Amino acid sequence: MLRAFRELTLPARLLVVNQLGINLGFYLVLPFLATHMAGLGYAAATIGLVLALRNLSQQGLFLIGGSAADRIGARPVIILGCAMRIVAFGLFVLFDSLPGLVAAAVLTGLAGAFFNPAVRAYLMQEAGDRRAEVFSVFNVFGNVGALLGPLLGAALLSVDFRLVAGVACALFTLLTVAQLFALPARAVEPQERGLLGSWGEVVTNRRFLVFALGGAGYFSLFNQLYLAFPVEAQRVSGVAGAVSAVFVVSTVVGITGQVRITAWCKAHWTDGRSMAVGLVLMGVGFVPIGLAAPFVGTAAAGGWTTAGSLAVTPVLLGTVVFAVGQAMTNPFTMALLPTVGSRALAGTYYGWFYLVAAAVVAITTPAIGGLFDRFPDGTGRWVPFAVLLGIGLTGGAVIAWMQRTGRLAARPAPTST
């Protein structure tokens, strides 16, 4: 992995390390926000509203952030997004009132809406034809930050939540200063169309829309790290620590295997085939869980037992398969986006891609949750996991069809006479 990191350009290295810091600061605070608000006496519905507003402000404005990166350059948008996080996490330090917490949460989401598409657009341009390799390293460093953030946050939380938010605020300040002085500007390609014209190009690009619908399966399945996996892990074990085990296993697979998996796929398969197989594997990760679920009853709450450890084994096995599929899918999705879209509008296409994915997730995630409610135990418990398998197979089939029919091939450059 270090060799792959050394092969990156200097700006790419900066953004990769920056992603570690961004995830470290984000996961330092956000996993503990609900606990903090509950300790202040806020109702669960109020806490859910604040978290939903944060998510909405980010997902709903990805398109704006991506379009801004295409028009004024990715660098200033990256710096703006990081600087907004300084203010957002500073508000968590200063305010316990609901308006202050809402403002901080919304600003956190808005910062992500600017930062995330801009940094990926910059990397897409910087990586050239090595996009899959660059994004695999990017994912590894992001996973390290996501793993360390909650651990450091839990340690600091024993002192005070304000200390947690203050450390995150200081970290984002350092990252913003580093970007100001070390991240070089890139030339902005002139846009022949206005903003609406650029959006019109995207929505009339049929192969991109098909690709986005197939790729949305990745996000639908990825969200199950926060729903299906933890719900089933706690149900069969009766131990809240089983949920942590799911996240640790997933993150460790991503850290240790991401670069190797990407390199192997790049050497043996096309980008499209790698993405398709990855989506199928993500779905297959739910097979051992679905097969075992009807035969494992709901465990009583308590400490770890031998029976609970055995019962959670299919969940952890499925998590490993799922994480391998995730490691295959994500880098090649990012590698193919400029091909089915446009390098000149990389940020805009990324924004639209995430917007389509968010719409699909908004439909599939509540539906899967409803299936868990309908089949809380017993013989029908396999149903939601079968649906998740179907999502992976469908997404993989769409991408495989696009690969087979040449719809993932780069278009020839236009010629003039």
Phi, psi and omega in degrees: 000322179295324177296316178297323178294317181295334180282350179286156172290163182301314177298322179294320177299317180300316182289328178293313177296322177301322180294324175300313180295321179298312180292324177300313180292320182294309183282353171294327189248307192301322179298340185253003182295317181298317179297319179298314181292323177296321178294336177277354177099010180282145179289158181299323179296321179293318178298315178299322179296316180298315179294322179294321178296322177297313181295318181294319181294334178275303184296323183289341184244011175304321182297320179295314179298318179294318179294322178297320180297324179290331190261323181248358180105146182290325185301307180296329180288322175300312181296318178300313181298320180290320179296325178296329178291329176301312181294316184300310183285336171296324178295325176297328178290321190273330192237139169248350180288156182299314178301321179294318179292321177297315180299318180295316181295316180295319180293327175299314178295319179297321177300318177295325180296329177275315188290310191299309179292328182292316182292325178286324176296319178298314181294322178302317179288319184290327187282337183063236181272003181253035185297317182298316180296317181296317181288336175292317177295319178304317180292321180299311181295324176296321179294323177298315178297320180292333178280318184283328184305304180296327179294314178292321179298318180297323179292316182287332182296337178294341176269297180187145178298326180297326176295319178301309181295324180294320177296318178298318179299316178296321179296315179293331176295315178298318180294320180296317179297318179299319179293322180300320188260339188244340183272114182287149176284147175248147178297137179268124179291132180297138180264124182284339182244160173286181183300312180295326177295321177295317177296324178296323177299320182293311186287346175260002177274096189295321184290329175294317181296320177295317178299317180296320179293319177294316180291337178298337176301328178299313182290323177299319180283321179302321180297343180288349171296340180253357182231283189297311183297306181294323180298314182287323180299316181286326181297313187278339182258332185073014185234126179296332180296339178295330177294316177299322180299322178300313182292322179295313180300313180300315183291319180296319176300318179296320182289314187277334188249346189305306184295318180296317180297315180297317180297318180296314180298318181297325182282334188246333187231166171283165178300318182295317180294320179299316180295317181296313180295323178299317178298319179297317180297322177301318177293321181295335178302338180271354182295307180299329179290315180295324179291324183275331190305317182295340185259358181244117180282171178287126183276148175288148179296143180167197180275177178297135174231165178299318180297318179295322178296318178293321183294328183275352182302314178300327179294315180290323176297315177297325179297320179298312179298316179301315182294324175296316177298321178297317179295331177283320190285311192299309182298323183282335171296313178295326180291326184274340183305312179293338180285313179281345179250247183200135176296322183293334180243038185301317180294319180296315179295321177298316179300316179293320180301315181290328178294316176298316180298319180297322179294318179294317179297323180298336178270313188285321185295312175299326180295317178295319176300320178297324178292323176296322178293322183287327180238071185290340184193169172085201191294334182273003185295341181287341189301307181300327180287329175293322177296318179295321173301317179297324178296317179296316180295320180294312178300316178298321180294320179298313181292321178297320177296318178296320178295315184293327183266008176079011182280355175255005179279150178293140178284144177295144179296140179295143179248151179249153180245000000 
